[in-house]
Amino acid sequence: MTKPDVIVIGAGHNGLVSAAYLAKAGRKVLVLERRSVPGGQLAASTTPASFALQPLHPGGRLRADIVAGLDLVRHGYAADSASIPTYVSALPDGGLLRLSASADDAATLESIRRLSARDAERWPEFVGYMDRAARFLDLAQRTPMPRLANADILAQGRPLATLAWKLRRLGRKDMFRFMRFLPMSATEFTEEWFESEPLKAAIGALAVHGVTIGSMSAGGGYTLLHNWLNRGGPAHRPVAGGTQRIAGSLVAALESAGGQLRTGAPVAQILVERQQALGVRLESGEEITAAVILSGADPRHTLLGLVGAPELPPEFVWQTQSIKMRGSVAKLHVRTEGGHGLPDGTLVIAPTLKYLERAYDAAKYGEISREPYLEITTAGDVVSIHFQFAPYLLRQGDWQEQRTTLESLAIDTVAARFPGFRERVREVQSITPLDLEQTWGLTEGDLNHGQLILDQILFMRPMPGWSDHRTPIDGLFLCGSGVHGGGGLGGASGRNAAGAVLKSP
């Protein structure tokens, strides 16, 4: 395709969603991906290992309306399993707390009752509230956020007015609960519901997962709800065939609609003249023109790296530079000889809320947490570990030096709860925040293309006044996780961006 209508930079899930919707609408779409494989965070690691390469995320799912709208099941998308996975917390006394997203699951209620009869009574109400609040957050993420420009504030504010009306329909009690919930810390929120410390910590771990905040940080309520929505409860839902299968279905939908994907085609520059996007220049020197460009890369890299500050208004440049990344997540895949002794489901090591806060404290000072929060999943004899906190910017040394420290801390922390684990370890494949930046293109190792914190969500994402996917460059749109609806694997930001392009003059 030499003369596309639209170029999409990046074949991550949001870029592919945007591309598939635009191709379905009749646009000639070309997707350019820097890596040799499509999928972004959905794709498997390319780090050499003697065992099967694993994806970054143990599970994930696109929004149901996107799956239906793009007919992805016909293109190979695996429908969600009817079974509800288990969320398991390793307790300090060696026991296990087993939780399910089902409000009336007998095994969950019995597991909680061993800690607190009162908490077991409250669990069904808690799950019901979380599900209702998650459905509203899904509505919010599906609602395009207006820029609220003074010139057309009435028309632009209509989507927010509609969303506010839907919030009111939650009922007085849930409406006020929801409004209080988002800015609360994980500690404040869980203490309103439960009295058992292990249960509060297990739920509180969802509030810090993937973001650089602690259990006492404001805004933990939002990230807790965000992760509950993306998972459909506390536990990951594994994808048959891995998350690569999601990417494969999106590529198939794109190509079925006439779109084209080129891998191994890194974009070096977005071509701009007089505030108008003209096309792109690849690292090979090849130039491709198009009237519309969508970037699935993070806003900072797109605007300052690919466009360049000289093409942008000075105040906008300052706002872009101020986007907070601050990645502090590392990933490890451990090959064992089998019989590792870890339970099925999503296992977390987060015994208390204070434990979570201390793990976060280390990252504030540029240190790797010595007692980290871990989330662990298994696939046969391979154990995958999500490690927090491991800051992108280290106060001492660099990630080449600290890789072995990271691996030792992860293995030691698991072995302290499951003594037979260490002897079963045969090989470790670690992914540091620097690897996330260099291999996956995630600036500062931030999985969300910008922290999901109070001043970077909803109509303030990626920055106040620019929440409608547009940029100061005419014809250039943002469609990645760094804009409203992004974060996680849902695909809302990609779908919303495609809608913005189709509505533009």
N, C-alpha and C positions, 0 to 999 in steps of 0.2 A: 504494500500500500504506500504509494509515493505522495499522494495528495489527500491526506485524511481531513475530515471536518474537525475532528477532535483528537488531541493527543493526551493520553493519561500517563503520567510519570509514576511508575511503581506498580507492580502487580501484587501488592498486598491485598487483603480481603476487601478493604474499602475501595481501593482503586479498581479492582475487578467488579465490584458491585456497581460503581458508577459507570464503568465502561459497558457492562452488560445492559443496564437500563437505557443508556444512550444509544447503543446499537439496536436495541429492541425498538426504540423510537425512530429508527431510520437514519441515524447519523453514521457516517463512516468513521470508525473509531480505531485508533492504533494505540496499543499499550506497550510502553517501553520499560523493561525490567533490567536492572543492573546485574542481578545474579543469574546463574545458569538455570535456576528453577523458579517457577512462579509461586506465589502464596505469601511472601513476606514472613510474618510470624507463624503462619500456618504450615510453612515448609519445614522439613526436617533439617537438623543441623548438618553442616558440611564439614565439621571438624572430624579429622580422621579418627577412626576407632575400629577395633576388631569386631565389635558387635553392631547390630542393626542401629542405624542412626535414628535418633528420637526427635520428635518435634519439640518446640519450646514449651507448648502448653499441653497438658495431659487431656484436656477436653475443651469443648467450646461448641457454640451453636449460633447460627445466624437467626435474626428475628424471623418469626413465623411468616409475617407478611412478605418479607423479602424472598423466602423460600417459595412461597406461593406465587408471588408476582413474577419471578424469573423461571418458574416451573423447574426448580432445581432437582427435585426428586427424579424427574425424567432424565436429567443429565448426570445422575449418579450420586446425588446427595443422600446421605443416610438419615432417615427419619429418627427422631429422638426415641430412645428405648423407653418402653413402658415401665421398666423397673426403676425404682428410686434408689440411687447410690447412697452409701453410708458415709457419714462424716465422723471420724474417730479421733478423739483427743487422748493422748498419752498422759495419764495422771501421775502425780509425784510419787504415789505409793505403789506404782507398778500396774495399776488397773487401767481400764479403758472406758472412756465415756463414748457411747455410740449414739449418734443423732441421725435422724432422718427428716426430710422436708415434709413428711406426712404428719399431719396434726394429730392423728389418732393411732400412730404406729405403736403397738404394744411393747415391742422391744425397746424403743426409744424412751417411752414413759417409764419403764422399769429401770432402765439405766440411769435416768435422771433421778428417779425416786430413791435410789441408793444414796444419793447425795443430799436430796432435799425433797420431801413430800410436797411442800408448797410450790417449788419450782416445777414439779411434774404436773401439778394442777394448772399452772400458768402456761405451760408449753403450747397447748392447742390454741389458746388465744394469741400467743406471740406469733406462731406460724401463720395464723389467719391474717393478723395485722401486716406482717412482712409481705405476704403475697399480695394483699390489696395495695400496699404502698409501692411495691415493685411494679404493679400494673400501671399505677399512675406515673411513676418515673419513666416507664416505657413510653407512655403517651407524651411525656415532656420531651424525651429524646427523639421521638418521631415528629415533633412539632418544630418546623423551621423557626429559628430564632431571628427576630427582626433586628436591624441596626438601630431602630428608633431615631432616625434622622429627623431633625426639626422640620424639614420640608414636607414630610409626608408621615408624620407621627401617628395620625389617626388610622390610616390604612395599614401601616406597618405594625401597629399595636394590636390589630385584630386577632392574630394567632395567640398572643399572650392572654387576651381577654377570654378567648375560647377555652384556653387551658385553665384559667382561673375558675371558669364556670364548672369545668370538669372536676377541679379540686373541691369545689363546694359540694358537688354531688357525692363525695366520699362520706358525707355526714359530718355533723359538727365535731364529734369526738375524734374521728380519724383525721379530719382536716387539721385540727389544731395539733394533734400528735405529729402529723407529717411536717408541719411548718416548724415545730420545735426539734424534730428529729434530725434534720439535715445538718445544722451547725453544731450539734452536740458532739462531745467526745465519746469514744467507745465506752469509756469508764462510766460517764454520766448516763448514757443510754441503757447499758446492760444493768446497772444498779437500780434503775427504775423498774426493771422486770424481774430480776432474779436475785437470790441471796447466796447461791453456791458459787464460790470463786472459780472452780474449774469450768463450770458452765458459762459463766460470764467471760472468762478468758477465751474459751473455744469460739464463742460468738464474736468477741472483740477482735480475734485474729483476722476475721474477714474485713474489718475496718481498716487494717493496716496493710493488707495484702496488695502488693504491687505499687504502693505509694510510700513516700518517705515522710510518714507521720507516726506518732506513737499513740498508745492507748489513751493518753490524756490530751491529745491534740484536738483542737476545734475542727469540725468538719468530718470527723470520723463517721458520723451518722450517714453522710452522703456516700462515702466509699463503701460502707457496710451494705447499704441498700443497693448500690451499683453492682457489687459483686454478687449479692443474692439474686438480683435480676439476671445477670449474665449466666449464672450457673443453674438457675431454677431452684435455688435452695442453697444450703451451705456446702454441699459436695460437688466436685466436678462430675460432669456427665461425659464419660468416655465416648469417643466417636469411632464407630466401626471403620477400620482401615486408617485411623488416625486423622488428625486435622488436615493432612495433605488431601484427603478425599473431599473436604469442603472446597479447597482451592481448585481441585480438578473439576468439580461440578460447575464452579463459576467460570473457569476457562472454557468449558464445553458450552455453557450458555452464551458466552460472548461470541465464540466462533460460530455457533448455530445461527446467531442473529447477524452474521456477516462481519463481525469485528475481527481484529488481528492482534496477536501477541508476539512481541519480539523479546526474547531473553538475551542475556549477555550484551545489553545495549544501554550502558550507563549514560545518563544525561549529564553533561558538563555545564550547560548554560541554557537559561530560558532567554530567547531573543526578544528584545523589547525596543520599540522605537516610538517616541512621543507618547509614552504611557500606554502603549498598545502592545499586547503580546502578538508576536509574529510566528513563533515556532520554537524549535529547540536545536541545540548543537550537541551532538554526542561526543564522548571522549575521543572517538575515532576521527573527529573532524567533520563527519557527515552532518548536514543541516536538513531538517524536515520542517516544512511550514504548515501551519494550521491556524485558523482564526480563534480557536478555543483551546486552552491548555488547562487540564486539571492535574494538580499535584497531590499524590498520596503520601509524599514525604512530610516530615513535620514542618510546621510553619516557619520556624527559625531557619532551618536549612533551605527551605524553598525560597524564602524572601531575601535572606542575607547571603546565602551560598549560591543559589542558582540564578536569582535575579540580580542581586547586588545592591548595596546601599545607595550608590549614586542615582539609581533609577527611582528611588522612593522618597516621599516627604520626610524631612528630618524627624519630626515628632513620631511618625509611624515607625521609623527605624529604631528609635529609643524604646517604643512599646514592644517591638519585636525582640529586641535584645533583652527585655525584662521578663520574657516568658520563662517560667521556672521549669527546668527539667529535673535535675538532681536525682538521677536514677540510683537505686541502691539495692538492686536485685541481682543475684547470681543464680545460675542453674547448674545442677550436676546430674549426670547419668552414671549410674554405678552398675557394672555387670557383676553379678554374684554367681556362685556355683549352684544356686538353687537352695531351697530350704532356708531362705533368709529370715523367716519368722515374723515378717511384718504383715499386719492385717490388710485385707482388701479394702478398697474404697479410698477416701481421701484422709490421710493421717496427718494430724498436726501436732507439733511440739510447741505448746504455748500454755504452760501450766497455770500462770496467773497473769492478771493485767499488769502488775508491776514488772513481771518478767518481760512482757512485750515492751514496756516503756524503757527498761534498761537496755534491751536490744537496740532500740531506736537511739538511745543516748549515745551509743558508740558512734553511730553514723554522723551525728551532729558534729563530732570532733574529728571526722575523717578516719575513723578506725573501723575495722571489721568486728562485728559483734562476737564476743567470746562465748556468749550464751545465746545463740541465734534462735529466732523464730523460724521453724522449718515447716514446710508442707510437703508431704511425701505421697507419691502414687507408685504403683507397681504394674509391670507388664511382663508376666512370666518371671524370668530371672533378672530382669532389669529394673532397678529402683531409680526413680527420678525424684530429685530433691529441689524444691524452691527455697532459696536461702535469703533471709533478711536478718541483718542489714549488712550490705557490702557496698559502701559508697563508691561512686565513679571516681571521685577525687580523693586520693589517699593522702593523709598527712605525712606518712613516712613510707618510703619505697614506692614501687609501682606495681602494676598488676602482673607483670612478668615474674617479679620476685615473690609476690604474695599469693600466687596461684596455689602453691603447695600448702600454705597456711589455711586458705579457704577450704581446700579438700580435707585437710586433717580435722578442722573444726566441725565440718559437716559429718564426717564419719564418726568422730568422737561423740557428738551430740546424739546421734542415732544409737550408737553402741551403748551409751549410758542408760538408755531405756530398754534396749533389746540386746542383751549381752552377747548373744551368739552371732550378731550381725557382722562384726569386724572380721571374724575368721572366714566368712563367706565371700568377702570382697575380692574380686579378681582384677578389675580394671575400673578406672574413674575417668570420665570425660567431663571437664568443667568448662563452663561458659561464664566469663567474668563480665562486668558492665562494659569494659573496654571491648570485649569480643562482640557484645550486643551492638555497639556502635560501629565497629569496623566490618563486621560480617552482615548484620541485619540492617545497618543504616539507621540505628536508633540513637539520636544525639544524646550524649551523656548516659547512654544505657537506659533511657526512659521508655518503658514498654508502652506508655500511653501518649507519647509525642508531646508531653507537657503534663505536669502533675495535676491530678484530679483533686484540687484543693478549692476552697471557697471562692477565691478571687479568679479562678480559671474554669468555671463551670457555667452551663446554661448560656445566657446572653453575654457573659464575660469570657467566653471561650472562642477563639484563642486569646482575644483581648477585647476590652470594651469598645463598642462601636463597630466591630468587624465580625459579627457572629453569623452572617448570612452567606458564608463561603466565598464572598467576593474579596478582592484586594484592590489597592490603588491602581493596579495595572489592569486596564480593560481587557477582558477575555481570559484573565487568569483566575482560576478558582482553586480553593483548597478542599480536598475531599478525604483527608486522612484522619487518624485518631485524634489529632491535635485540635480539631474543631468540634462544635457542638454535636452531640450524639456519638462521639468517639470514646475510646477506652473499651477494652475487651474486644470480643470477636463478633459482636452483634451486626455490624454493617450499617447502622443507621446513618452515620455521617456520610458514607458513600452514596446511599440512596437519596439523602437530602440534597447533597451537592448536585447530583444528576438533575433533581427537580429544579434547583436554582438555575442551572444552565438552560433547561428547556423553557423556563419562564422568562429568561433574559431576552432583550430585544435582538 
